Amino acid sequence: MTDKFGDLIYTPEGASGEAISKVETHTPKINAPDKVKAGEPFTVEISVGPHPNTVQHSIRYIEVFFKEDGRVFNPITIAKIELTPEYAEPNVTLTLKLRKSGILYAVEYCNLHGLWEARKKIEVD
């Protein structure tokens, strides 16, 4: 057994073979400021798609993590949003407050095409 769990998560730069055709519709899109003020709330929007939303094929959850600069143990789990097919679309809005700069990660799970990751560096003043 040699596969690490992280090796099972698709990224746009790491996709190959059949996964290349799924990059646009499965990679989460993170809309957040590049720079924020320490301790001040800001909005992050995460969306996936366009993507089918049926029981047979849908995004089932989105998880959000933060790798804080200088922190010994990372990442920090920010949120996990479970989505019910046909009722909940894979578009979420969160309000965050950060103390230090770092990388925000969004990981989504498609019941047919697995886990997909996106990340965004956020600087804190």
Phi, psi and omega in degrees: 000116184236345182289124170277152181304319180301334178291345182268358181262125180279144174228156179304319183281344182255356182291140177215168179059223182297333182296334180303323181288352182255355185304308184297322187268351184240338180287125177299147176252123181255119176250106182208156177294152176286330182226139177222166176269140181304128176077358180264134181296144174214161185259139175236129175247133178233130180222159178226135174128185015293140185212143175302154179224062179243167177300325182286333185206109181198166172276122185265332175199160173232129176246145181235131180231158176227126174261103185276129178303133176083353180281135182292313182247118180232161000270171172266129175281123180266312183197154168226120182248114178272139185240133178266124180306145178075341182252319185246124178276151182279062177225114183233151177235130179235151171250122183242159171225124180245149176258332182225161177292163177171198182241128176267130180244138171239129179235126178243153179241120173260131184296342177256330189240015170079204184267136179228139185240146168226158179214155179212130176283134177233124179268138178245128177272000000 
